């Protein structure tokens, strides 16, 4: 135990003195000495020392600089999230560094946000330049970038073979706001078609995640999210995703809008079938309901297409697309793209936002859309996807009792497991790889679209080791490894 404390004191000392040498390097160089010294200790203590000595990125301990900073700040923060121990302070490309100067390969990209990687140099230059020029004017005045971004989104949507009648855009600040706008626009459309107000119902699907504000939350039928804030807004109905037979009964003359993810992200990386989305679109047209595709996670190049629904026939195109996440590569911005049928029903005063379309965010997103619509980048996403899937298939063959199913498209991928993936997430993190979960027992992979094949290979080697740890409780040298289990979000 004294050896553990000594190693932690080294970490704290190096951090305090701003030394450039990584604590990880010191621990690796002294691993053999630690192992030899630990051999005479009791088994429980010995196993714990073996564990820390064999890990490249052990979670920060209770007496670490990270823990001290977290504990100092925690009383001032509303307790909305359960987070793992590391605190990240720097990013570059597909890598992050924490307070202890540990380096991590990031397969999460900020939950599909950093599509162009962390701290892209041109993005940083644009932020700095525009911040010195003009950041905000409010929606009371025109600025050149709101319109330029709107025009580009419509142009690239049409060029990509997606939403063939896209016409106008509402710029906001987040995915939730984009969905709130879409729900309001659907309600307004219903009121125009039936002034009595009877056409007001909004349909969404089990497994969906559309946001946490009250409108978007009402369209997110998950008791974990809804129950603490019930009752939900009236007029929301829920159906079963990919259930074609139930569509006609679910979507009726009272339906003003249907919101659906072409690929359910939080729900477990479930791909909507073409039959389901075509039938849903046809039914919406029959009853005059607005069809909303929530592409906040699956859009903007993540599937290898500019929009995930680009591979669908025109009859399945939506009336509204909502987007955010990758649109700002970490800067808060969202957008609601509408066709002429919807835009003609929205008049001045129907909706608004103070910060939405600010010159900084709009200029930044304009550049990002240009990058994410590049044919070479989109083609490369498909190539990288196949490499991931090749490794997933190898893992499925190696761990047939663990890996049940491979899901997703492009770089929006999931591995359905037969058990709780939390130990794998922990073991991977403590070996320098960040992965996240979705749905029930699903590992989710949404790395930056700029990830290299070498980085994919590196990450899959770590994932293989993490799965071995979860199944056998052993590291590569046969040492017992016991990682902490994260609390569920």
Secondary structure as the mmCIF struct_conf table of DSSP 4:
data_model
#
loop_
_struct_conf.conf_type_id
_struct_conf.id
_struct_conf.beg_label_comp_id
_struct_conf.beg_label_asym_id
_struct_conf.beg_label_seq_id
_struct_conf.end_label_comp_id
_struct_conf.end_label_asym_id
_struct_conf.end_label_seq_id
HELX_RH_AL_P HELX_RH_AL_P1 UNK A 2 UNK A 16
TURN_TY1_P TURN_TY1_P1 UNK A 17 UNK A 18
BEND BEND1 UNK A 21 UNK A 21
HELX_RH_AL_P HELX_RH_AL_P2 UNK A 23 UNK A 29
TURN_TY1_P TURN_TY1_P2 UNK A 30 UNK A 30
HELX_RH_AL_P HELX_RH_AL_P3 UNK A 31 UNK A 38
TURN_TY1_P TURN_TY1_P3 UNK A 39 UNK A 40
BEND BEND2 UNK A 41 UNK A 41
HELX_RH_AL_P HELX_RH_AL_P4 UNK A 43 UNK A 54
BEND BEND3 UNK A 56 UNK A 57
HELX_LH_PP_P HELX_LH_PP_P1 UNK A 58 UNK A 61
TURN_TY1_P TURN_TY1_P4 UNK A 62 UNK A 63
BEND BEND4 UNK A 64 UNK A 64
HELX_RH_AL_P HELX_RH_AL_P5 UNK A 65 UNK A 74
TURN_TY1_P TURN_TY1_P5 UNK A 75 UNK A 76
BEND BEND5 UNK A 77 UNK A 77
BEND BEND6 UNK A 85 UNK A 85
STRN STRN1 UNK A 88 UNK A 92
STRN STRN2 UNK A 93 UNK A 93
TURN_TY1_P TURN_TY1_P6 UNK A 94 UNK A 94
STRN STRN3 UNK A 95 UNK A 98
TURN_TY1_P TURN_TY1_P7 UNK A 99 UNK A 100
STRN STRN4 UNK A 103 UNK A 106
BEND BEND7 UNK A 107 UNK A 108
HELX_RH_AL_P HELX_RH_AL_P6 UNK A 109 UNK A 112
TURN_TY1_P TURN_TY1_P8 UNK A 113 UNK A 113
TURN_TY1_P TURN_TY1_P9 UNK A 115 UNK A 116
STRN STRN5 UNK A 118 UNK A 118
TURN_TY1_P TURN_TY1_P10 UNK A 119 UNK A 119
HELX_RH_AL_P HELX_RH_AL_P7 UNK A 121 UNK A 131
TURN_TY1_P TURN_TY1_P11 UNK A 132 UNK A 133
TURN_TY1_P TURN_TY1_P12 UNK A 139 UNK A 140
BEND BEND8 UNK A 141 UNK A 141
HELX_RH_AL_P HELX_RH_AL_P8 UNK A 144 UNK A 159
TURN_TY1_P TURN_TY1_P13 UNK A 160 UNK A 161
BEND BEND9 UNK A 163 UNK A 163
TURN_TY1_P TURN_TY1_P14 UNK A 164 UNK A 165
STRN STRN6 UNK A 166 UNK A 172
BEND BEND10 UNK A 173 UNK A 174
HELX_RH_AL_P HELX_RH_AL_P9 UNK A 175 UNK A 193
TURN_TY1_P TURN_TY1_P15 UNK A 195 UNK A 196
BEND BEND11 UNK A 197 UNK A 197
STRN STRN7 UNK A 201 UNK A 205
TURN_TY1_P TURN_TY1_P16 UNK A 206 UNK A 207
BEND BEND12 UNK A 212 UNK A 213
HELX_RH_AL_P HELX_RH_AL_P10 UNK A 214 UNK A 218
TURN_TY1_P TURN_TY1_P17 UNK A 219 UNK A 219
HELX_RH_AL_P HELX_RH_AL_P11 UNK A 223 UNK A 226
HELX_RH_3T_P HELX_RH_3T_P1 UNK A 227 UNK A 229
HELX_LH_PP_P HELX_LH_PP_P2 UNK A 230 UNK A 230
BEND BEND13 UNK A 231 UNK A 231
HELX_LH_PP_P HELX_LH_PP_P3 UNK A 232 UNK A 233
BEND BEND14 UNK A 234 UNK A 235
STRN STRN8 UNK A 236 UNK A 239
TURN_TY1_P TURN_TY1_P18 UNK A 241 UNK A 242
HELX_RH_3T_P HELX_RH_3T_P2 UNK A 244 UNK A 246
HELX_RH_AL_P HELX_RH_AL_P12 UNK A 247 UNK A 250
BEND BEND15 UNK A 251 UNK A 251
TURN_TY1_P TURN_TY1_P19 UNK A 253 UNK A 254
STRN STRN9 UNK A 255 UNK A 260
BEND BEND16 UNK A 262 UNK A 262
STRN STRN10 UNK A 263 UNK A 264
TURN_TY1_P TURN_TY1_P20 UNK A 265 UNK A 268
BEND BEND17 UNK A 269 UNK A 269
STRN STRN11 UNK A 270 UNK A 271
HELX_LH_PP_P HELX_LH_PP_P4 UNK A 272 UNK A 273
HELX_RH_AL_P HELX_RH_AL_P13 UNK A 274 UNK A 287
TURN_TY1_P TURN_TY1_P21 UNK A 288 UNK A 288
HELX_LH_PP_P HELX_LH_PP_P5 UNK A 289 UNK A 289
STRN STRN12 UNK A 290 UNK A 294
TURN_TY1_P TURN_TY1_P22 UNK A 296 UNK A 303
BEND BEND18 UNK A 304 UNK A 307
HELX_RH_3T_P HELX_RH_3T_P3 UNK A 308 UNK A 311
BEND BEND19 UNK A 312 UNK A 312
HELX_RH_3T_P HELX_RH_3T_P4 UNK A 314 UNK A 316
BEND BEND20 UNK A 319 UNK A 319
STRN STRN13 UNK A 320 UNK A 323
HELX_RH_3T_P HELX_RH_3T_P5 UNK A 325 UNK A 327
TURN_TY1_P TURN_TY1_P23 UNK A 328 UNK A 330
BEND BEND21 UNK A 331 UNK A 331
STRN STRN14 UNK A 334 UNK A 339
HELX_RH_AL_P HELX_RH_AL_P14 UNK A 340 UNK A 343
TURN_TY1_P TURN_TY1_P24 UNK A 344 UNK A 345
TURN_TY1_P TURN_TY1_P25 UNK A 348 UNK A 349
BEND BEND22 UNK A 350 UNK A 350
BEND BEND23 UNK A 354 UNK A 355
TURN_TY1_P TURN_TY1_P26 UNK A 356 UNK A 357
HELX_RH_AL_P HELX_RH_AL_P15 UNK A 359 UNK A 372
TURN_TY1_P TURN_TY1_P27 UNK A 373 UNK A 373
HELX_RH_AL_P HELX_RH_AL_P16 UNK A 375 UNK A 398
TURN_TY1_P TURN_TY1_P28 UNK A 399 UNK A 402
STRN STRN15 UNK A 403 UNK A 409
TURN_TY1_P TURN_TY1_P29 UNK A 410 UNK A 411
STRN STRN16 UNK A 412 UNK A 417
BEND BEND24 UNK A 418 UNK A 419
TURN_TY1_P TURN_TY1_P30 UNK A 421 UNK A 421
HELX_RH_AL_P HELX_RH_AL_P17 UNK A 422 UNK A 429
TURN_TY1_P TURN_TY1_P31 UNK A 430 UNK A 432
STRN STRN17 UNK A 433 UNK A 434
STRN STRN18 UNK A 436 UNK A 438
TURN_TY1_P TURN_TY1_P32 UNK A 439 UNK A 441
STRN STRN19 UNK A 442 UNK A 445
TURN_TY1_P TURN_TY1_P33 UNK A 449 UNK A 450
HELX_RH_AL_P HELX_RH_AL_P18 UNK A 453 UNK A 472
BEND BEND25 UNK A 473 UNK A 473
STRN STRN20 UNK A 474 UNK A 474
TURN_TY1_P TURN_TY1_P34 UNK A 476 UNK A 477
BEND BEND26 UNK A 478 UNK A 478
STRN STRN21 UNK A 480 UNK A 480
HELX_LH_PP_P HELX_LH_PP_P6 UNK A 483 UNK A 488
#
